[in-house]
Amino acid sequence: MSSYNKLTEHFKKISHFNHLSAICGWDAASMMPAGGNQARSEAMAELSVHIHKLMTESQLGELFDEARDESLSSQESASLREMQRQWQQANVLPESLVQAKSLAGSKCEHAWRSQRGENDWTGFEKTGPKW
């Protein structure tokens, strides 16, 4: 299997996990009872970390180098550039930040849902992350 094909298979797997993450996010926003927020937030943060690990696997750099030397169509070359761009962006983020961002986003989303209805913007301000 060519390096390009290995990369497309790997990024297809990442896409499937991102799809699952989107479904979990939708469910949390529309169906999940308030008491489930903590467990769902932790599960989604773990999924984010897993996706980040897939995006930053060390062998991907070598596969990108090899794939650039393959005879690719213009569409495949564009796809390769996009996969490499995503890989480079993921590699500048530490795993701890990916996890913290996911947890903070879930916490803020949950707070917004309850405090918006009560017009409690001061409470939301206190709940949000302290950047």
C-alpha positions in Angstrom: 0.0 0.0 0.0 1.4 3.4 -0.9 2.2 6.0 1.8 -0.6 8.2 0.4 -3.1 5.4 0.8 -1.9 4.7 4.3 -2.4 8.3 5.2 -5.9 8.4 3.7 -6.9 5.3 5.6 -5.5 6.8 8.8 -7.3 10.1 8.3 -10.5 8.3 7.5 -10.3 6.6 10.9 -9.8 10.1 12.5 -12.8 11.3 10.5 -14.9 8.5 12.0 -13.9 9.5 15.5 -14.7 13.1 14.8 -18.1 12.1 13.5 -18.7 10.2 16.8 -17.6 13.3 18.7 -20.1 15.4 16.8 -22.9 13.0 17.6 -22.0 13.0 21.3 -21.9 16.8 21.2 -25.3 17.0 19.6 -26.8 14.5 22.0 -25.3 16.4 25.0 -26.8 19.6 23.7 -30.2 18.3 22.8 -31.0 15.1 24.7 -28.8 14.6 27.8 -30.3 15.3 31.2 -28.4 17.8 33.3 -27.1 15.2 35.7 -25.1 13.5 32.9 -22.9 16.5 32.1 -19.8 15.6 34.1 -19.6 12.0 32.8 -20.2 13.1 29.2 -17.7 15.9 29.5 -15.0 13.6 30.7 -15.8 11.0 28.0 -15.7 13.7 25.3 -12.4 15.0 26.6 -11.0 11.5 26.5 -12.2 11.1 22.9 -10.6 14.5 22.0 -7.3 13.2 23.5 -7.6 10.0 21.5 -8.2 11.9 18.3 -5.3 14.1 19.1 -3.0 11.1 19.6 -4.1 9.7 16.2 -3.4 13.1 14.6 0.1 13.3 16.1 1.4 9.7 15.6 5.1 9.9 15.0 5.1 7.7 11.9 2.8 10.2 10.0 5.8 12.6 9.4 7.6 9.8 7.5 4.5 8.9 5.6 4.1 12.5 4.5 7.7 12.6 3.3 7.2 9.4 1.3 3.8 10.4 -0.1 5.2 13.7 -1.5 7.6 11.6 -3.6 4.7 9.5 -5.1 3.0 10.2 -8.4 -0.2 11.8 -7.2 -3.1 13.4 -9.1 -3.7 17.1 -8.5 -6.6 16.1 -6.3 -4.5 13.7 -4.3 -1.8 16.3 -3.9 -4.3 18.8 -2.6 -5.6 16.2 -0.2 -2.1 15.4 1.0 -1.4 19.1 1.7 -4.6 19.3 3.7 -3.8 16.2 5.7 -0.4 17.5 6.4 -1.7 21.0 7.4 -4.0 19.3 10.0 -1.2 17.1 11.2 1.1 20.2 11.7 -1.6 22.1 13.5 -2.3 19.2 15.9 1.4 18.8 16.6 1.7 22.3 18.1 -1.0 21.6 20.7 -0.1 19.7 23.8 -2.4 16.9 24.8 -3.2 18.6 28.1 -4.5 21.7 26.3 -6.7 19.5 24.0 -8.2 17.9 27.1 -8.6 21.2 29.0 -10.3 22.9 26.0 -12.8 20.0 25.7 -13.6 20.1 29.4 -13.9 23.9 29.5 -16.2 23.9 26.4 -18.5 21.3 27.9 -18.6 23.2 31.2 -19.4 26.5 29.5 -22.0 24.9 27.2 -23.8 23.3 30.2 -23.7 26.6 32.2 -25.0 28.6 29.2 -28.0 26.2 28.8 -29.2 26.7 32.4 -28.1 30.3 33.0 -29.4 31.7 29.7 -33.0 30.8 30.6 -32.5 32.6 34.0 -30.9 35.6 32.3 -27.9 35.0 34.6 -25.1 36.4 32.6 -23.0 37.2 35.6 -23.2 33.6 36.7 -22.1 32.5 33.2 -19.2 34.9 33.4 -18.1 33.3 36.7 -18.5 29.7 35.3 -16.5 30.2 32.2 -12.8 29.5 31.8 -10.3 32.1 33.2 -8.1 32.8 30.2 
